[in-house]
Amino acid sequence: MKKFVLVVMALLAATMSFAAGKLTLMQNKPEIDAQLKAYAQAWGQKNGVTVVVKSIGGTSGGMGPQLKADYAAGDMPDIFAFDGLESYKEWEGVILDLSNEPWVKNTSVAFKYNNKIFGFPVAVEGWGMAYNADMLAKAGIDPKTLVNYDGYKKAFEKLDSMKAQLGINSVVSMAAAVEMGWVTAHHNFNSLLSNGLPYGDLSVVNALLAGNVDMQRLQEYADWVELLFKYADKSVLLTGNYDAQVGAFATGKAVFLHQGNWTDPNIKGANATFKMAFAPHGSMKKATDGIFVAAPSFYAINKESKNLALAKKFLVDLAGTPEGAQYMVKEAGMIPAFSTIKLNPDGQLSKSVQEWAAAGKVYSWNQYYFSGDFRDKVLTPIYNQFAAGKITKAQFVDLMAKAFKDNAKK
């Protein structure tokens, strides 16, 4: 009898440890905030715990400063997102080794460092230039010509001359406000770093990190940035937030959108019915035939968490249950990073990413080899000044080159 009581007490203690308190998750994709919270609530009810989701990103600021503040206050989340090598290095002292977790064998894009797995891939994402295929057809423009600067310049000029006929406010929906630096100094910046290079090629990245700037590549890149800014709606460009930028494209007021497939739920919410897909970025004179595809971010488990078992189970269930798959693919509209998930997203842009990836026409995400502070505090203001007309293209090139050289000295 005594042994039975001890067993019951142990079971009760285990149950209470799961039910007591809460599990916290901080993530950097505000566009899936509602969907993740709904999944987390249902999962929490099933597992006897309250799951609190904090979404920080987009126009609500960078997640890094908030994580630092929470850590200093002794309120570090149990699970948190990080976006790459520099971010990992910042937090490696508190990130749990996940190498032995069951989901590891089912993905090829987990975050690995020193041959150990530390990050659970949130999804597979991609971006190029999203385009309204119906409008391009109306204007007599073949998307296959959109592979370099000259192709885009010709298309943009033609579309701009047809604004009234097409009922658009601008050719491109692009945002360059300081709080939208993740569009310019993260995503657009990656064109400079990896466009036209074999997947995983870090030659440009390593050169820039060493302060060695390929001025011809930078000049061609500056031409591309100038072209996007010139044909963007100035209100969206200078003051627009994420919703304004995506909304202009979703409602047919812009032909192109500088965003990725993560916009599918927003576009669906706007009831957009036109055909759309991705074309490569035109950041070079030479033709490039691919878009940027990778895991956008990773969930880490705080090894100092008092809820390690729960945190691990949350990720295991996310990757390995029908409910997790349904949330990822059908609710959040993401491309799953796990081979065990057989569902496919409904969104047209996600399907386009899958088509480019299946064809092997993909370029790396290399922006995260640069620190968040460098991207957000150094590069973002340079893009913003260029967009606002406060500096010339020549000054943009000079400031960018100087930024890389100064960064290499640190």
C-alpha positions as CSV (number, residue, x, y, z in Angstrom):
1,M,0.0,0.0,0.0
2,K,2.8,2.4,0.9
3,K,4.5,1.7,-2.4
4,F,1.2,2.4,-4.2
5,V,0.8,5.7,-2.4
6,L,4.3,6.7,-3.3
7,V,3.6,6.0,-7.0
8,V,0.4,8.0,-6.9
9,M,2.2,10.9,-5.2
10,A,5.0,10.8,-7.8
11,L,2.4,10.9,-10.6
12,L,0.6,13.8,-9.0
13,A,3.9,15.6,-8.6
14,A,4.7,15.1,-12.2
15,T,1.2,16.2,-13.3
16,M,1.5,19.3,-11.1
17,S,4.9,20.2,-12.5
18,F,3.3,20.3,-15.9
19,A,0.2,22.1,-14.8
20,A,1.8,24.6,-12.5
21,G,2.7,28.0,-13.9
22,K,3.1,28.7,-17.5
23,L,5.2,28.1,-20.6
24,T,6.4,31.2,-22.4
25,L,7.4,31.6,-26.0
26,M,8.8,34.7,-27.7
27,Q,8.8,34.7,-31.5
28,N,9.7,37.2,-34.2
29,K,6.9,36.7,-36.8
30,P,4.0,39.0,-35.8
31,E,2.1,37.9,-39.0
32,I,1.4,34.5,-37.4
33,D,0.7,35.8,-33.9
34,A,-3.0,35.0,-33.9
35,Q,-2.5,31.5,-35.4
36,L,0.3,30.6,-33.0
37,K,-1.6,31.8,-30.0
38,A,-4.6,29.8,-31.0
39,Y,-2.5,26.7,-31.4
40,A,-0.6,27.3,-28.2
41,Q,-3.9,27.8,-26.2
42,A,-5.2,24.4,-27.5
43,W,-1.9,22.7,-26.9
44,G,-1.8,24.2,-23.4
45,Q,-5.3,23.0,-22.5
46,K,-4.4,19.5,-23.7
47,N,-1.2,19.5,-21.6
48,G,-2.4,21.2,-18.5
49,V,-0.4,24.4,-18.8
50,T,-0.9,28.0,-19.8
51,V,1.2,28.9,-22.9
52,V,2.0,32.6,-23.2
53,V,3.1,33.8,-26.7
54,K,4.9,37.1,-27.2
55,S,5.3,38.2,-30.8
56,I,7.9,40.9,-31.4
57,G,9.0,42.0,-34.9
58,G,7.9,44.0,-37.9
59,T,6.9,47.5,-36.7
60,S,6.9,46.5,-33.0
61,G,10.7,46.6,-32.9
62,G,13.5,44.1,-32.7
63,M,13.3,41.1,-30.5
64,G,16.9,41.3,-29.4
65,P,16.5,44.3,-27.0
66,Q,13.4,42.8,-25.5
67,L,15.1,39.5,-24.9
68,K,18.0,41.3,-23.2
69,A,15.6,43.2,-21.0
70,D,13.7,40.1,-20.0
71,Y,17.0,38.3,-19.3
72,A,18.2,41.1,-17.1
73,A,14.8,41.0,-15.2
74,G,15.1,37.3,-14.7
75,D,12.1,36.7,-17.0
76,M,13.7,35.0,-19.9
77,P,11.2,33.0,-22.0
78,D,11.3,29.2,-22.0
79,I,11.4,29.1,-25.8
80,F,12.6,32.0,-28.0
81,A,13.4,32.6,-31.6
82,F,16.7,33.5,-33.1
83,D,17.6,34.2,-36.7
84,G,21.0,33.0,-37.4
85,L,24.7,32.7,-36.4
86,E,25.2,36.1,-34.9
87,S,22.0,35.9,-32.9
88,Y,23.0,32.4,-31.8
89,K,26.4,33.5,-30.6
90,E,24.7,36.2,-28.5
91,W,22.7,33.7,-26.6
92,E,24.7,30.5,-26.8
93,G,25.3,30.5,-23.1
94,V,21.6,29.9,-22.4
95,I,20.6,27.8,-25.5
96,L,20.0,24.1,-24.9
97,D,21.6,21.4,-27.1
98,L,18.7,19.7,-29.0
99,S,20.8,17.2,-30.9
100,N,19.0,14.2,-29.4
101,E,15.4,15.4,-30.0
102,P,13.3,13.1,-32.2
103,W,12.4,15.8,-34.8
104,V,16.1,16.4,-35.7
105,K,16.3,13.4,-38.1
106,N,13.3,14.8,-40.1
107,T,14.7,18.1,-41.1
108,S,17.7,19.3,-43.2
109,V,17.5,22.9,-42.1
110,A,17.9,22.8,-38.3
111,F,20.4,25.3,-36.9
112,K,23.7,23.5,-36.4
113,Y,26.8,24.8,-34.7
114,N,30.0,22.7,-34.0
115,N,28.1,19.6,-35.2
116,K,25.3,20.0,-32.6
117,I,21.7,21.1,-33.2
118,F,20.6,24.1,-31.3
119,G,17.6,25.5,-33.3
120,F,14.2,24.1,-34.3
121,P,13.4,25.5,-37.8
122,V,10.2,27.5,-37.7
123,A,9.5,27.0,-41.4
124,V,11.0,27.2,-44.9
125,E,10.6,30.6,-46.4
126,G,11.5,32.4,-49.5
127,W,11.3,35.7,-51.3
128,G,12.1,37.3,-54.6
129,M,9.9,40.0,-56.1
130,A,6.3,39.0,-55.8
131,Y,4.3,40.0,-58.8
132,N,0.7,40.3,-59.9
133,A,0.7,38.0,-62.9
134,D,-2.7,39.2,-64.2
135,M,-1.4,42.8,-64.4
136,L,1.8,41.8,-66.1
137,A,-0.2,39.9,-68.7
138,K,-2.4,43.0,-69.2
139,A,0.7,45.1,-69.7
140,G,2.2,42.5,-72.1
141,I,5.2,41.8,-69.8
142,D,6.6,38.3,-69.6
143,P,7.7,37.5,-66.0
144,K,10.6,35.5,-67.5
145,T,12.3,38.8,-68.5
146,L,12.5,39.8,-64.9
147,V,15.9,38.3,-64.2
148,N,18.2,41.3,-64.1
149,Y,18.3,45.1,-63.7
150,D,17.6,45.9,-67.3
151,G,14.6,43.6,-67.4
152,Y,13.1,45.2,-64.4
153,K,13.9,48.8,-65.5
154,K,12.1,48.2,-68.8
155,A,9.1,46.6,-67.1
156,F,8.8,49.3,-64.4
157,E,8.9,52.1,-66.9
158,K,6.1,50.5,-69.0
159,L,4.0,49.8,-65.9
160,D,4.5,53.3,-64.6
161,S,3.2,54.7,-67.9
162,M,0.1,52.6,-67.6
163,K,-0.8,53.5,-64.0
164,A,-4.2,55.0,-64.8
165,Q,-5.1,52.1,-67.2
166,L,-4.1,49.5,-64.6
167,G,-5.7,51.3,-61.6
168,I,-2.5,51.2,-59.6
169,N,-0.9,53.8,-57.2
170,S,2.6,52.5,-57.8
171,V,4.6,49.9,-59.6
172,V,6.3,48.5,-56.4
173,S,5.1,48.2,-52.8
174,M,8.3,48.8,-50.8
175,A,8.9,50.0,-47.3
176,A,12.0,51.7,-46.0
177,A,11.0,53.4,-42.8
178,V,13.5,52.9,-40.0
179,E,11.1,50.5,-38.2
180,M,10.9,48.5,-41.4
181,G,14.6,47.9,-41.6
182,W,14.0,44.2,-41.8
183,V,12.8,44.8,-45.3
184,T,15.7,46.9,-46.4
185,A,18.7,46.0,-44.3
186,H,17.8,42.4,-43.8
187,H,16.0,41.1,-46.9
188,N,17.0,43.5,-49.6
189,F,20.6,43.6,-48.2
190,N,20.8,39.8,-48.9
191,S,20.6,40.6,-52.7
192,L,24.1,42.1,-52.3
193,L,25.3,39.2,-50.3
194,S,24.1,36.1,-52.2
195,N,22.3,36.9,-55.5
196,G,23.8,34.9,-58.4
197,L,26.1,32.8,-56.1
198,P,26.0,29.0,-55.5
199,Y,23.9,28.1,-52.5
200,G,26.1,28.4,-49.3
201,D,28.7,30.5,-51.1
202,L,30.0,33.0,-48.5
203,S,32.6,34.7,-50.7
204,V,30.9,38.1,-50.7
205,V,30.0,37.8,-47.1
206,N,33.5,37.0,-46.0
207,A,35.0,39.8,-48.1
208,L,32.6,42.3,-46.6
209,L,33.2,41.1,-43.1
210,A,36.9,41.7,-43.8
211,G,36.2,45.2,-45.1
212,N,36.9,44.3,-48.7
213,V,34.2,45.8,-50.9
214,D,33.5,44.8,-54.5
215,M,32.6,48.2,-55.7
216,Q,31.2,47.1,-59.0
217,R,28.8,44.7,-57.2
218,L,27.9,47.4,-54.7
219,Q,27.3,49.9,-57.5
220,E,25.0,47.5,-59.4
221,Y,23.2,46.8,-56.1
222,A,22.7,50.5,-55.5
223,D,21.1,50.8,-59.0
224,W,18.6,48.2,-58.0
225,V,17.8,49.9,-54.7
226,E,17.3,53.2,-56.5
227,L,15.0,51.5,-59.0
228,L,12.8,50.1,-56.3
229,F,12.6,53.3,-54.4
230,K,11.9,55.4,-57.6
231,Y,8.8,53.3,-58.5
232,A,7.4,52.8,-55.0
233,D,4.5,54.7,-53.5
234,K,6.3,57.4,-51.4
235,S,3.8,57.2,-48.6
236,V,4.2,53.4,-48.2
237,L,8.0,53.7,-48.8
238,L,8.7,56.3,-46.1
239,T,5.9,55.8,-43.5
240,G,4.2,52.6,-44.3
241,N,4.1,49.7,-42.0
242,Y,3.9,46.0,-42.8
243,D,0.1,46.0,-43.3
244,A,0.3,49.1,-45.6
245,Q,3.0,47.5,-47.7
246,V,1.3,44.2,-48.1
247,G,-2.1,45.7,-48.4
248,A,-1.1,47.8,-51.4
249,F,-0.2,44.7,-53.3
250,A,-3.1,42.5,-52.0
251,T,-5.7,45.1,-53.1
252,G,-4.2,45.6,-56.6
253,K,-2.7,49.0,-56.0
254,A,0.8,47.8,-56.7
255,V,2.1,45.3,-59.3
256,F,5.1,44.1,-57.2
257,L,5.7,43.4,-53.6
258,H,9.1,43.3,-51.8
259,Q,8.2,40.6,-49.3
260,G,8.2,36.8,-49.0
261,N,5.7,34.0,-48.8
262,W,5.0,34.7,-45.2
263,T,2.5,37.3,-46.6
264,D,0.2,34.6,-47.9
265,P,-2.2,34.7,-44.8
266,N,-2.5,38.5,-45.1
267,I,-3.1,38.3,-48.9
268,K,-5.7,35.7,-48.3
269,G,-7.3,37.9,-45.7
270,A,-7.6,40.7,-48.2
271,N,-9.5,38.3,-50.5
272,A,-7.1,38.7,-53.3
273,T,-8.0,36.5,-56.3
274,F,-5.3,37.4,-58.9
275,K,-2.5,35.1,-59.9
276,M,0.8,35.8,-58.3
277,A,4.3,34.3,-58.0
278,F,7.9,35.2,-57.4
279,A,10.6,36.5,-59.9
280,P,14.3,36.8,-59.0
281,H,15.7,40.1,-57.7
282,G,17.2,42.3,-60.3
283,S,20.2,43.5,-58.3
284,M,22.8,42.7,-61.0
285,K,23.4,43.4,-64.7
286,K,23.8,39.7,-65.3
287,A,20.8,37.5,-65.3
288,T,20.1,35.5,-62.1
289,D,17.7,32.7,-62.0
290,G,16.6,32.0,-58.5
291,I,15.1,33.4,-55.3
292,F,16.2,33.4,-51.7
293,V,15.1,30.3,-49.7
294,A,16.0,29.1,-46.2
295,A,14.7,28.6,-42.7
296,P,13.9,32.2,-41.5
297,S,14.4,31.6,-37.8
298,F,14.7,28.9,-35.2
299,Y,13.2,28.1,-31.8
300,A,15.7,27.7,-29.1
301,I,15.0,26.3,-25.6
302,N,16.4,28.3,-22.7
303,K,18.5,25.8,-20.8
304,E,17.9,27.7,-17.6
305,S,14.1,27.2,-17.9
306,K,12.2,25.5,-15.1
307,N,10.0,23.9,-17.8
308,L,12.5,22.0,-19.9
309,A,10.3,18.9,-20.4
310,L,7.3,21.0,-21.4
311,A,9.4,23.1,-23.8
312,K,10.8,20.0,-25.5
313,K,7.3,18.5,-25.8
314,F,6.0,21.7,-27.3
315,L,8.5,21.4,-30.1
316,V,8.2,17.7,-30.5
317,D,4.4,18.0,-30.9
318,L,4.7,21.0,-33.3
319,A,6.8,18.9,-35.7
320,G,5.2,15.5,-35.0
321,T,1.4,15.8,-34.5
322,P,-1.5,16.3,-36.9
323,E,-2.4,19.4,-34.9
324,G,1.1,20.8,-35.3
325,A,1.1,20.2,-39.0
326,Q,-2.4,21.8,-39.4
327,Y,-1.3,24.9,-37.5
328,M,2.0,25.3,-39.5
329,V,0.7,24.7,-42.9
330,K,-3.0,25.4,-43.1
331,E,-3.4,28.0,-40.3
332,A,-0.1,29.9,-40.5
333,G,0.4,29.2,-44.2
334,M,4.0,28.2,-43.7
335,I,6.1,25.7,-45.7
336,P,7.0,23.0,-43.3
337,A,10.6,22.2,-42.6
338,F,10.0,18.6,-41.7
339,S,9.7,15.6,-44.0
340,T,7.1,14.0,-41.8
341,I,4.6,16.8,-42.6
342,K,2.9,15.9,-45.9
343,L,0.5,18.9,-46.0
344,N,1.2,21.6,-48.6
345,P,0.3,25.3,-48.1
346,D,-2.5,26.8,-50.1
347,G,-1.0,30.2,-50.6
348,Q,0.2,31.1,-54.1
349,L,3.5,32.6,-53.0
350,S,4.3,29.6,-50.8
351,K,3.6,27.4,-53.8
352,S,5.9,29.5,-55.9
353,V,8.7,29.2,-53.3
354,Q,8.3,25.4,-53.4
355,E,8.5,25.4,-57.2
356,W,11.7,27.4,-57.2
357,A,13.2,25.2,-54.5
358,A,12.1,22.0,-56.3
359,A,13.9,23.2,-59.4
360,G,17.0,23.9,-57.3
361,K,16.9,27.6,-58.3
362,V,17.7,29.0,-54.9
363,Y,20.1,31.4,-53.3
364,S,21.2,31.5,-49.6
365,W,20.1,33.8,-46.8
366,N,23.4,35.4,-45.8
367,Q,22.3,38.5,-44.0
368,Y,22.5,36.9,-40.6
369,Y,26.3,36.6,-40.8
370,F,26.1,40.3,-39.9
371,S,25.1,41.3,-36.4
372,G,21.6,42.6,-35.7
373,D,23.1,45.9,-34.5
374,F,25.0,46.4,-37.7
375,R,21.9,45.7,-39.8
376,D,19.5,47.7,-37.7
377,K,21.6,50.6,-36.4
378,V,24.1,51.1,-39.1
379,L,22.6,50.0,-42.4
380,T,18.9,50.7,-41.9
381,P,19.4,54.5,-41.5
382,I,21.4,54.5,-44.8
383,Y,18.6,52.9,-46.7
384,N,16.1,55.2,-45.1
385,Q,18.1,58.4,-46.0
386,F,18.4,57.1,-49.6
387,A,14.6,56.5,-49.8
388,A,13.9,59.9,-48.4
389,G,16.2,61.6,-50.9
390,K,18.5,62.9,-48.2
391,I,21.5,61.3,-49.8
392,T,22.4,60.6,-53.4
393,K,23.1,57.2,-54.9
394,A,26.8,58.0,-54.9
395,Q,26.6,58.8,-51.2
396,F,24.6,55.6,-50.5
397,V,27.4,53.6,-52.1
398,D,30.1,55.5,-50.1
399,L,28.2,55.1,-46.8
400,M,27.6,51.4,-47.4
401,A,31.3,50.9,-48.2
402,K,32.4,52.8,-45.2
403,A,30.0,50.8,-43.0
404,F,31.6,47.5,-44.1
405,K,35.1,48.8,-43.5
406,D,34.3,50.3,-40.1
407,N,32.5,47.0,-39.1
408,A,35.6,45.0,-40.0
409,K,37.7,47.1,-37.6
410,K,35.6,46.2,-34.6
